[in-house]
Amino acid sequence: MSLPTARSSDTSGRRRRPAELAHDASYERDLQASFNHEASLDRMCAPQQNVPTLLSSPSSLHSLCPTTKCMSAHTCVGHHACEESWEEIQSKRTIRAENEVEANKLVNNYRFGFRKWKSHVTARPFEVRSDVVKELYSELNVVKPHTGPGQFITLGNILYVFLFGWWVSLTYLLVSILMFVTIAGVPYGKLCYKLCCYFLWPFGSTIHEVGNAVRTCCEQAPDCECNLASADDSSPVLLPSPTEVPVQETAGRPVRTPYWRRFSTYVWLLLGYPLLVVIHGLACFISWILVFTIPVSKMNAQTLGVILLLPPEDVAISTTSLRAHQGYESRPLLCCYHAANWYYYKYTVDGINVFAVNLLPLVIIALIIGYIDRENVYISSDAKFAVAIGSIIPLSYYIGMGIASMSAQSNFAVGAVVNATFGSITELTFYITALLRGHRAGNPCLQEVVKAALTGTLLGCILFIPGICMIIGGLKHSEQRFSSRCTGVSSALLFISVGGVFAPTLFSKAYGNLVCDACTNSTGGNSTSNSSGPFICHNCHYDLNNGSLFHDHIEPLVYTVSALLPAAYIIGLIFTLKTHSHIYDVHVGAGQVADHHGTVVHWSRLKSLVILIIATVLTSACADLATEHIQPILSQPNISQYFIGVTLLAMVAEIPEIVNGIQFALQNNISLSLEVGSCIAVQVCMLQIPILVLFNAIYDVGFVLLFSDLHLWTSIFSVILVNYIFMDGKSDYFQGTALVVVYLILLALYYFAPSPEGC
């Protein structure tokens, strides 16, 4: 199956692809789907002469199909036949990837039971990246021509002066005065004075490491900067960084004292350099945390690690953007033109997004303040809980990257085991630690919080994640289509799982005895008096522990359901991965995968496994701290414990999945966005809950698979609604809005619900 070579000029249904996404698989799938669609339509129908032969988008087919005249009544039966042909064609996709590992990852994204992952698991060759991406990873040593200082007056550069420039420049001025006072450090004082002016407004200026010829020029003529400008005007746009070539010392000139034999060097390293280490380190940290100002961080790191450790006579500052004359040997060290760049949100470090990297220190902070300050002397429990919950976000991202890396480098059986083992590890660690802590403290409220978190994850994955992806994707693409047959597998398993999880609850409602603790009539008498009038009962519940109903009937039902649900999950894996894999029909086309020799994988299998184990241990520790300090949050009188469970505890660990789903939707790959939520919801019901039941059977923590009426009916209603939305195989922002609004309504129910029993 080959990709089309022509493309319609009509861009109303398909937006032009950005340059930096030129190799993305979703774009190739869109082209392939359009090509297959056209070919199928030609086979099925005989269009009129004025019908174009190449359709640019599914929406154009949708508008064209009803007016198409067919040659035979058996070949095309109007609009419905064309709709069915689209559903059939949409499932036949050919993907394109840069290498074999990425191709395997993309194929796994379409398989049921595999965690959907957007980020690359291999390092993409720098040469094939777009200019925008190359700019992100630039080391700030490429000289560019510019017309004048006016072109650098931008909002980001002006903010740099107020956020960093003035205090860094002031520090250099103070260090310069200090070096002049020491007499021996006068050369460094001159250098600091020049850098003082540079860091106040560094844009357009270049710091060079000069060679012998340039150094001679500067000694003979103080305005050496003007001589550096005497260059050819025909310089390229991006100037390379030439390597300095050693030149013999000029005859008759005294030989320079080596750098480490100078007294001024040690004066500088003891008095001036340490202060600048603190200042540049602080500026580097702040600008890195802000992400969009990473160029400022690179500039400070380059200054601290290279420029300030050079002999002062080897450092020259020039405002020219042109290539130095051939007789001058110099090497650009630092040339910054913009302090901020919006596209740094896609910057990665070893394959991990920069936002996840910046959140990783929260793990260390959470462990330090949690296990050292046990008595809450310095930090309150609320702050510890917030830091512990926030630290789970980057750990979930690292776990997702590890799962995707191992799956992409293994066969589908190993990948399925890894996904089933580590896919729910973040949530399970929190649930188990909460149940253990609640059992040891005799606090039944934590059990209800765990049930609320399970229900909240279910609601968020089948309502919020698909809804927000439909909204964002629908705002960019007017209508998005997906194969309803593929989503039908997840929908069927979702029905089975929800029915199985809540079967013991329905059974208890049917056969349990309703018991009330206190009943009074309108006259104030108790339940034993003979007073007439209506009775008002309080604290009513189904009596399951007293008697044989729970132990003889409900508990065996729970174990039966917990055994059947994982079996259904395994059958679903076999169905979609082995016997009926043709439903997805996702394969790599011939000749579309580049040579994988020399492919650089961010994380090898061993590295991925080590990171998964470490992240799991750290997640357990952070979950233990979160459950330890959750009680003050649960004691808030104005917030229901149900609401805390279904929102904060349920959705924090799913933030990486939400980000992945949104990215898929933006690239017009709504099918993967919908599968993100469905797969998590199925794993919650078919893996996480049976594991909790098994854990309770081994170590009794009081976890009973009986949910409140609110959990029961909200879950059933949500599953029915989302299956109704997915029925037609189309999505837009209105359907997404409906799902999100329903989700918010259910959250309002939990917010105003009374606290559960025992809390």
FENGIGI-V298788 format. One record per residue. RES is the residue in one small letter. PHI is phi in whole degrees, -180 to 180 (none if undefined). PSI is psi in whole degrees, 0 to 359 (999 if undefined). OMEGA is omega in whole degrees, -180 to 180 (none if undefined). Layout:
res->{RES;RES}
phi->{PHI;PHI}
psi->{PSI;PSI}
omega->{OMEGA;OMEGA}
This chain:
res->{m;s;l;p;t;a;r;s;s;d;t;s;g;r;r;r;r;p;a;e;l;a;h;d;a;s;y;e;r;d;l;q;a;s;f;n;h;e;a;s;l;d;r;m;c;a;p;q;q;n;v;p;t;l;l;s;s;p;s;s;l;h;s;l;c;p;t;t;k;c;m;s;a;h;t;c;v;g;h;h;a;c;e;e;s;w;e;e;i;q;s;k;r;t;i;r;a;e;n;e;v;e;a;n;k;l;v;n;n;y;r;f;g;f;r;k;w;k;s;h;v;t;a;r;p;f;e;v;r;s;d;v;v;k;e;l;y;s;e;l;n;v;v;k;p;h;t;g;p;g;q;f;i;t;l;g;n;i;l;y;v;f;l;f;g;w;w;v;s;l;t;y;l;l;v;s;i;l;m;f;v;t;i;a;g;v;p;y;g;k;l;c;y;k;l;c;c;y;f;l;w;p;f;g;s;t;i;h;e;v;g;n;a;v;r;t;c;c;e;q;a;p;d;c;e;c;n;l;a;s;a;d;d;s;s;p;v;l;l;p;s;p;t;e;v;p;v;q;e;t;a;g;r;p;v;r;t;p;y;w;r;r;f;s;t;y;v;w;l;l;l;g;y;p;l;l;v;v;i;h;g;l;a;c;f;i;s;w;i;l;v;f;t;i;p;v;s;k;m;n;a;q;t;l;g;v;i;l;l;l;p;p;e;d;v;a;i;s;t;t;s;l;r;a;h;q;g;y;e;s;r;p;l;l;c;c;y;h;a;a;n;w;y;y;y;k;y;t;v;d;g;i;n;v;f;a;v;n;l;l;p;l;v;i;i;a;l;i;i;g;y;i;d;r;e;n;v;y;i;s;s;d;a;k;f;a;v;a;i;g;s;i;i;p;l;s;y;y;i;g;m;g;i;a;s;m;s;a;q;s;n;f;a;v;g;a;v;v;n;a;t;f;g;s;i;t;e;l;t;f;y;i;t;a;l;l;r;g;h;r;a;g;n;p;c;l;q;e;v;v;k;a;a;l;t;g;t;l;l;g;c;i;l;f;i;p;g;i;c;m;i;i;g;g;l;k;h;s;e;q;r;f;s;s;r;c;t;g;v;s;s;a;l;l;f;i;s;v;g;g;v;f;a;p;t;l;f;s;k;a;y;g;n;l;v;c;d;a;c;t;n;s;t;g;g;n;s;t;s;n;s;s;g;p;f;i;c;h;n;c;h;y;d;l;n;n;g;s;l;f;h;d;h;i;e;p;l;v;y;t;v;s;a;l;l;p;a;a;y;i;i;g;l;i;f;t;l;k;t;h;s;h;i;y;d;v;h;v;g;a;g;q;v;a;d;h;h;g;t;v;v;h;w;s;r;l;k;s;l;v;i;l;i;i;a;t;v;l;t;s;a;c;a;d;l;a;t;e;h;i;q;p;i;l;s;q;p;n;i;s;q;y;f;i;g;v;t;l;l;a;m;v;a;e;i;p;e;i;v;n;g;i;q;f;a;l;q;n;n;i;s;l;s;l;e;v;g;s;c;i;a;v;q;v;c;m;l;q;i;p;i;l;v;l;f;n;a;i;y;d;v;g;f;v;l;l;f;s;d;l;h;l;w;t;s;i;f;s;v;i;l;v;n;y;i;f;m;d;g;k;s;d;y;f;q;g;t;a;l;v;v;v;y;l;i;l;l;a;l;y;y;f;a;p;s;p;e;g;c}
phi->{none;-110;-81;-70;-100;-114;-147;-67;-78;-77;-107;-71;-93;-134;-82;-69;-79;-64;-67;-73;-112;-66;-112;-75;-69;-64;-66;-64;-67;-64;-63;-65;-63;-66;-66;-62;-63;-64;-63;-66;-66;-64;-73;-86;-125;-108;-74;-71;-68;-87;-88;-64;-87;-124;-99;-88;-158;-60;-66;-67;-65;-61;-80;-87;-61;-63;-95;-78;-96;-101;-75;-133;-69;-88;-87;-146;-109;76;-65;-66;-66;-68;-62;-66;-64;-65;-62;-71;-73;-61;-81;-101;-128;-116;-104;-127;-140;-73;-155;-67;-67;-65;-63;-65;-65;-66;-65;-62;-60;-91;-88;-69;91;-103;-73;-77;-134;-93;-66;-72;-101;-123;-81;-76;-58;-65;-68;-94;-76;-74;-64;-65;-70;-60;-64;-65;-98;-66;-89;60;-130;-105;-84;-122;-74;-145;-81;174;-67;-66;-73;-96;-83;-123;-63;-65;-69;-67;-64;-59;-60;-78;-88;-131;-57;-68;-82;-69;-64;-63;-63;-63;-64;-66;-66;-62;-61;-62;-68;-66;-65;-74;66;-66;-97;-59;-58;-74;-64;-64;-63;-64;-66;-65;-71;-61;-69;-66;-75;-70;-151;-82;-76;97;-95;-129;-99;-111;-98;-89;-97;-67;-66;-67;-62;-64;-60;-68;-74;-81;-130;-61;-89;-63;-60;-69;-66;-65;-80;-78;-131;-75;-75;-91;-91;-69;-67;-108;-91;-71;-99;-68;-82;-66;-100;-62;-121;-64;-62;-64;-64;88;-89;-68;-75;-70;-71;-55;-58;-84;-108;-94;-70;-65;-63;-76;-63;-66;-71;-94;-110;-92;-64;-59;-65;-71;-62;-65;-67;-68;-63;-65;-64;-65;-66;-63;-68;-71;-64;-73;65;-71;-107;-59;-55;-65;-64;-64;-63;-68;-66;-65;-65;-70;-89;-126;-65;-74;-104;-92;-59;-61;-74;-91;-109;-130;-113;-130;-98;-81;-111;-99;-71;-65;-62;-61;-78;-102;-98;-149;-130;-64;-105;-153;-149;-108;-117;-141;-83;-139;-147;-63;-76;-70;-66;-101;-70;-127;-125;57;86;-101;-59;-63;-66;-67;-65;-68;-83;-62;-60;-60;-64;-65;-62;-62;-68;-68;-73;-80;-100;-96;-90;-67;-90;57;-75;-102;-124;-77;-65;-61;-67;-64;-64;-63;-67;-65;-68;-64;-69;-71;-62;-65;-64;-64;-65;-66;-64;-63;-65;-64;-64;-65;-66;-67;-65;-70;-107;-132;-77;-67;-67;-64;-62;-66;-66;-63;-65;-70;-78;-100;-64;-114;-67;-64;-68;-64;-62;-69;-63;-67;-64;-66;-65;-65;-68;-66;-68;-68;-88;64;-109;-71;-66;-66;-64;-68;-66;-64;-63;-65;-67;-61;-66;-64;-63;-63;-66;-65;-77;-101;-120;-72;-62;-62;-65;-68;-69;-65;-67;-67;-67;-71;-71;-91;-119;-58;-146;-119;-119;-149;-80;-68;-71;-69;-69;-64;-64;-65;-65;-64;-65;-67;-61;-63;-67;-66;-63;-72;-64;-95;-62;-61;-66;-63;-64;-68;-69;-78;-117;-79;-97;-80;-121;-118;-77;-144;-127;-132;-95;-67;-89;97;-77;-89;-70;-89;-79;-97;-67;-89;119;-71;-98;-115;-108;-124;54;-90;-157;-83;-83;-111;-82;-86;112;-101;-62;-70;-72;-94;-127;-73;-62;-61;-65;-61;-67;-65;-63;-67;-86;-75;-65;-62;-63;-65;-64;-65;-63;-62;-64;-63;-63;-87;-98;-125;-75;-125;-66;-68;-60;-85;51;-103;-146;-95;-67;-65;76;-103;-105;-67;-60;-88;-69;84;-65;-98;-90;-57;-125;-73;-62;-66;-63;-62;-65;-63;-65;-62;-67;-63;-64;-66;-64;-66;-64;-63;-65;-67;-66;-64;-67;-65;-70;-69;-108;-84;-59;-60;-70;-70;-83;-64;-72;-98;-123;-75;-65;-59;-65;-63;-69;-79;-109;-64;-74;-85;-103;-63;-70;-96;-61;-59;-68;-63;-63;-61;-62;-66;-65;-62;-66;-65;-93;62;-119;-67;-61;-71;-61;-72;-69;-57;-70;-63;-66;-66;-62;-65;-66;-60;-79;-95;-123;-66;-66;-61;-66;-65;-65;-64;-63;-67;-69;-79;-130;-67;-112;83;-81;-115;-80;-128;-103;-72;-61;-64;-63;-62;-77;-66;-68;-64;-62;-67;-65;-64;-65;-69;-69;-67;-67;-80;-66;-88;74;-131;-144;-150;-70;-69;-64;-64;-63;-61;-65;-66;-64;-62;-62;-67;-64;-66;-64;-64;-60;-69;-66;-93;-71;-68;-64;-68;-64;94;-106}
psi->{122;160;151;148;348;159;140;147;347;117;15;325;340;126;149;139;133;158;324;351;26;341;16;142;327;325;317;325;323;316;317;318;321;320;313;323;316;315;319;321;322;325;325;322;155;98;164;170;331;5;127;148;347;118;136;341;160;328;325;324;321;321;336;329;318;335;2;132;130;150;326;146;340;342;322;123;57;210;319;323;322;323;317;323;324;318;321;321;325;331;348;100;144;126;159;137;163;331;178;323;315;324;319;322;318;322;318;331;332;354;141;141;353;142;127;127;131;317;154;143;358;156;120;140;133;331;331;1;159;167;328;315;322;323;325;322;12;144;11;40;20;120;133;145;148;155;329;173;342;332;348;4;89;168;318;319;323;319;329;318;319;329;324;316;315;319;332;317;319;322;318;323;317;318;324;315;318;319;324;325;324;351;307;335;23;317;322;331;318;319;316;326;319;320;335;314;326;311;347;323;85;355;122;345;156;135;123;150;110;156;192;320;318;320;321;317;317;329;326;325;117;329;53;336;325;323;327;336;349;78;173;135;347;53;150;170;312;114;132;166;97;146;134;131;125;136;141;145;145;139;138;351;145;145;136;146;133;151;316;4;9;142;327;331;317;329;318;315;338;328;314;313;318;321;320;332;316;315;311;324;318;315;322;317;313;315;329;320;325;350;302;348;29;327;324;321;317;321;315;321;319;321;316;320;339;301;314;353;6;156;138;330;347;0;123;144;128;145;1;151;6;163;137;157;154;332;350;125;118;156;118;130;325;124;103;136;335;134;341;151;123;329;2;356;342;10;139;153;110;39;353;133;146;329;320;324;319;333;347;324;340;329;313;317;317;318;322;307;337;319;349;311;71;327;7;41;317;326;136;164;325;316;320;320;317;317;319;319;318;328;342;334;305;327;322;323;317;322;318;319;320;318;314;321;316;320;322;338;12;172;172;331;312;319;320;321;317;317;319;328;310;351;330;15;326;312;319;322;321;315;314;317;323;318;320;316;321;323;318;324;357;35;100;350;325;329;319;326;321;317;321;322;320;314;321;320;319;313;317;324;332;351;303;310;309;322;312;328;321;321;308;317;324;333;331;322;126;319;136;143;154;163;113;337;322;315;340;330;311;323;319;316;328;318;315;315;317;319;321;319;319;5;315;326;314;323;319;327;328;325;355;156;128;120;135;140;322;125;132;150;180;339;357;358;161;183;343;349;165;16;144;166;165;145;143;118;147;152;57;141;165;128;104;331;329;113;187;2;311;309;328;340;307;315;316;325;319;315;324;313;319;338;326;325;312;327;319;324;317;320;320;322;314;320;313;335;339;291;324;40;344;346;320;320;47;122;168;124;154;133;9;356;126;165;123;1;132;7;129;112;130;310;124;175;318;315;319;317;318;316;321;317;314;316;325;317;316;324;320;318;316;323;323;319;322;316;332;324;19;340;317;329;319;338;0;126;338;357;130;144;331;316;319;320;316;347;284;308;334;321;348;316;345;7;316;325;322;317;316;316;320;320;320;318;322;332;20;34;63;336;319;326;319;325;334;308;320;317;322;317;319;320;325;312;321;346;307;311;315;326;320;321;318;318;320;328;326;314;104;109;9;16;116;129;58;119;158;166;325;315;319;305;328;321;315;316;320;319;318;318;314;328;327;321;322;357;322;353;17;152;150;179;338;315;321;321;321;316;317;320;318;320;317;325;317;324;324;323;315;326;320;0;146;159;146;165;133;357;999}
omega->{-175;-179;179;179;179;-179;-177;177;179;-178;-180;-178;-178;-180;-180;-173;177;-177;-176;-180;-171;-178;-177;-175;-177;179;179;179;178;178;-179;180;179;179;178;-180;-180;-179;180;179;177;180;-173;-172;174;-175;176;-175;-177;178;179;-177;179;-178;-174;-175;174;-179;178;176;-178;180;-176;-171;-178;-179;-178;178;-176;-180;-177;179;-178;-177;-179;-178;172;-171;-176;179;178;176;180;179;177;179;-179;-177;-176;-178;-180;-173;173;-177;179;-179;-178;-177;-174;-179;179;178;178;178;-180;177;179;180;-177;-178;176;179;179;180;-178;-174;-177;-173;178;175;175;178;-179;-180;-176;-176;-176;180;180;180;179;-180;177;178;-180;-176;179;179;178;176;178;-177;180;177;178;-175;-178;-177;-177;-177;-180;178;179;-179;-180;180;177;177;178;-178;-178;-177;-174;-167;-172;-177;173;178;178;178;178;178;179;179;178;178;179;180;176;179;-178;-179;-178;-178;-179;178;178;174;177;179;-180;179;177;179;175;178;-178;-174;173;176;-174;-169;180;178;-177;173;-178;162;-170;176;-175;-177;179;180;177;179;-177;179;-179;-179;-178;-179;-179;-180;179;178;179;-177;-179;-177;-180;-179;-177;178;179;-178;178;-177;179;180;-177;178;-178;178;-180;179;-179;178;-179;-178;178;-180;178;179;-179;174;179;-172;-175;176;180;176;-179;180;-178;173;179;-177;-180;-173;-173;-174;-179;179;179;175;180;-177;-180;177;178;178;179;-179;-178;-178;177;179;179;174;-175;176;179;174;176;178;178;-180;179;179;178;179;-176;-174;-174;-168;-176;178;176;171;-174;-180;179;-178;178;179;-177;176;-179;177;-175;-178;179;-180;-174;-179;-178;176;178;-179;178;178;-175;175;-177;-178;-180;-178;-176;178;-177;-173;178;175;178;179;-178;175;-178;178;-178;179;-174;179;177;177;-179;179;-177;176;177;179;-180;179;-179;-180;-178;-176;-178;-175;177;-180;-177;-175;180;-180;-175;-176;-180;179;179;180;179;178;-180;180;-180;178;179;-180;179;-178;179;178;176;178;179;177;178;178;178;179;-179;-179;180;-180;-177;-178;-179;175;-172;180;178;179;179;178;179;180;180;-177;-174;-177;-179;-173;-179;-179;-177;179;179;-178;-177;178;178;179;179;-179;178;179;-179;-179;-177;-177;-180;-178;-178;176;178;177;178;178;177;178;176;179;179;176;178;-179;-179;-177;-179;178;-171;-177;176;-178;-178;176;177;-179;-177;177;180;176;178;179;-173;179;180;-177;178;-179;179;178;178;178;179;178;179;-180;179;178;178;176;-179;-175;180;177;180;-178;-176;177;177;178;178;179;180;178;-177;-172;-179;178;179;-177;178;-177;-176;178;177;177;-175;-179;178;179;179;-174;-178;-179;-180;-178;177;180;-179;179;175;-176;-178;174;180;-180;178;-179;-178;-176;179;-178;-174;-176;-175;-173;-176;-173;-174;-178;174;177;179;-180;178;179;-179;175;-178;-177;175;177;177;178;179;178;176;177;180;-179;-174;-177;-173;-169;-177;179;180;177;179;175;178;-180;179;-178;-179;177;-178;177;-180;178;-175;177;-178;177;-179;177;-180;-178;173;179;180;179;179;180;179;-180;178;-180;-180;-180;178;179;180;177;178;180;180;177;177;178;180;179;178;-175;180;-174;176;178;-180;-179;179;-174;-173;-177;179;177;175;-176;179;-179;-174;-179;-171;-175;-176;-167;-179;-179;-178;-178;175;179;178;179;178;180;179;179;176;-178;179;179;176;178;-173;-179;178;178;180;180;179;-179;-177;-178;178;-179;178;178;178;-175;-172;180;-173;-178;175;177;177;177;178;178;179;178;180;-179;-173;177;177;180;-180;-176;176;-175;177;180;-179;177;-176;-172;176;180;-180;179;-178;180;178;-179;-176;176;175;179;-176;-170;-173;178;179;179;174;-175;178;177;176;177;179;180;-179;180;177;178;179;177;178;175;177;176;180;-178;-178;180;176;-179;179;-179;180;-179;none}
